[in-house]
Amino acid sequence: MDIANFIVDGAAHGISPLEGEIATKWPEGVLSAGSTSLGPYGASASRAATPSVAFGDISPSRGESAIAIVAETAADVAVREALLDRAMGPKRRKKSSEKLRRGRRPSEGLAFVARDASGGVAGTVRLWDVTLGEGGPAALLLGPLAVDPSLKSAGIGSALMRQAIAEAARLGHAAILLVGDAPYYGRFDFSAEKTGSLAMPGPYERHRLLALELVEGALDGVEGTLKAAGRKLKAQELNSAA
């Protein structure tokens, strides 16, 4: 099965386009035979998020190259943006979730790429600091998640998801939110159970606002519109991301 059929923001397999993030349905068990060092949510929670360290390797199938999930570096910016353009199209910057990312840096230590054997970027995922309502608790917003459309299914998207969740937990974050397809994200324990009183800052499909508690009870009683809380980009960084 071709990964191009499971890229973010697509309507593949009858899934309507999402507000802004990951409208994918990945095949069951994609990590069962294709990865190493990936626990329930990715790599061991004791590993540090340093740019040169591979958190988990996806073992190659016959004729394919190994993929390593690593921390994103400044040198990846242009390639990442080009990959997102190919995977999501030019309208990706108009999504509601982009309002929470625009002019901000990802949460410290929570931007990852899937790198192939030649060092190229095969996939990307980032998490962003937000607050849940005016003066509400801190949380993370996950997205966008994308895999190069030219690659065949190798568990890259799932590996990126699991690594992102594992590192967020290791770094002490309490909850992760995303806008995505519940049947797929349920396998990572995301649900809409506690998001009914929360809202995105713009149009979105309410039933696809999902959350995962990394700390039990972190989302009890939360309400209001998500607000950006991340570190602001510098002028030169804004130009690079434009």
Secondary structure, 3 states (H helix, E strand, C coil): CEHHHHCCCCCHHHCCCCCCCECCCCCCCCCCCCEECCECCECCCCCCCCCCCEEEEECCCCCCCCEEEEECCHHHHHHHHHHHHHHHCHHHHHCCCHHHHCCECCCCCCEEEEECCCCCEEEEEEEEEEEECCCCCEEEEECCCEECCCCECCCHHHHHHHHHHHHHHHCCCCEEEEEECHHHHHHHCCECCCCCCEECCCCCCHHHEEEEECCCCCCCCCCEEEEECCCECCHHHHHHHC
